[in-house]
């Protein structure tokens, strides 16, 4: 498989949303305390890296935090072989998507394993942001954090529940 094919496959796989009915043996559960603690540690890892190297901290503001994630990549403070840090960046990306779209973190368990995913409430639509950055970086594909965010947002926006009386 060529490098370009590998990059394209990684891009497609990392933005996939799956209706639950398409998966047999699928289980969706809430986060455990261990999950919440792990995710808090992941967020802290990126915040500390940013504070120490960029002099900026994560604050939950979309443009600000996306710029921090891009800065960590552009300055090679997080490199392709640093899967833990890349996935921690995906956690931060996921938090921003969750905030903007009203999504919730869940545990998605299927025949391939256990994943932390974002679920659109009232639907069977999911995003897997933890690997959206890492899969691209690990295959040497360009990583445009804003573009990743925008594509994921656009994919899920049609599935966002409508407010009454709109």
N, C-alpha and C positions, 0 to 999 in steps of 0.2 A: 504494500500500500504506500503510495507516495505521501510525502509530508503534507502536501496540500489536501489530499483526501483525508488524511488523519485529522488535520485542522478542521476541515468542514464537518466531519463526523462528530468531533468534540463539540463544535458550536451547536449543531443540531441537537445532540443528546443533552446538552446542559440547559437548553431552553424548553425542554419537553414538558407539557402539562398533560396529565393523564386522567381521563374519566375513570372513576373507581370501577365501573362496570367492565372496563377493558382488562382488569386484572383479576385473575383467580387467586384465591388464598390471600387476599389483601386484608390487612388489619390496620385500622387507624386508631391510635390512642393518644391521650394527652401526654405532655412531657412529664417525666419523673423529676423528683428533686435532684437526682444525679444529673439529668439532662440540663436542668436549669443552672446548676452550678457549673457544669462544663461550659455552657454557652456564656455565662458571666465571665469565666476565665478567658475564653476566646476573645470576647469583646475587650477585656482589660489588656490582653496581649497586644492588640492593635493600637489601643489608646496609648499604652506606654511606649510602644515603638514610635508612634507619631509625636508624642510629647518630647521624647528624647532626641529625635532626629529632625523633626520638622518644626518643633516649637509650637505645635498646635494640638489641641485635644478634640476628640470626637464630641459632638454636641447634639446629634440627632437631627440637625438641619441638613436636608437632602444635598443641596449644592456644596455645602461646606464639607460634609463627610465624604461625598463622592470625590471631591478634589483631594482630600487626604489620601483616600485609597489609591487614586491615580498617582499622586506624588510618591507614595511608597514604592510603587512599581517603576515609575519613570526614573527615580533616583537609584534604582536597583537595591533598595533597602530590604525588599522581599524579592527573592529570585525564584526561578522555575522549580528548583529542587526543594524549596521550603513549603512542602505540602501543608503542614500544620498551620503556618502563617497565612498561606493563600486561602485555606478553608476558613480561617478566622475572619479574613477579609470578606468572604462570602457570607458569613454570619452577620456582619455589619451591613452589608448590602441587603440581606434579607430583612433586617430590622427596618431599614428605610422603606422597602417595598411593603412590608406589613403595615407600617404607619400610614402610608399614602393610600393603600388599597383596602385597609380594614381586614387584612388577612391574619391568620393565627398560626403559630408554630405548632406542629403536631409530629408524632412519630408515625412514619409510613413504613409498614413492614410487609414485604412481599417475598416471593421466592428468591429474589436477588439479595435480600438482606434488609437491614434496618437503617432508615435514613431520617434525618430531621428535614421536614418539609414545611412549606407554607400552604395552608388550605384556605380557599375562599369560603367563608361561612355560608352555609345553606346550599353548597354545591359540592360536586365531586371533582373540582379542579385544583391542581397542585402545582407549585413551583419548587424547585430544588436549588435554592440559591447558594448553598454551602459550596457547591462545586462549580458554580458558574465562572468564577475567576480562575480557580486552580486548573480546571481542564484545559482552558485556553493556554495559560502560562506554561503548563507542563509539556505541551506539544510544540511550544515555540511560536504560537499564534500571537498576533498583536492583541493586546488587552486594552480596550477602550471601555473603562468602567461606566462612563455615562451612557454609551451605546448599549451596553449590557443591561443596565437599569431600564433604559427607555424601551428596549425590545420586550423585556419581561413585563413591564408596566402595560404596554400596548396589548400584549397577549392576554393579560388577565382583566383589563378594564371592561371588556364586554360582559364578563361574568360577575362583575361586582353587583351585588343586590341593589336595586333602585330604592331610593327613599320614597316613602308614601307621599302622594300629592305633588309629584314633580311634573 
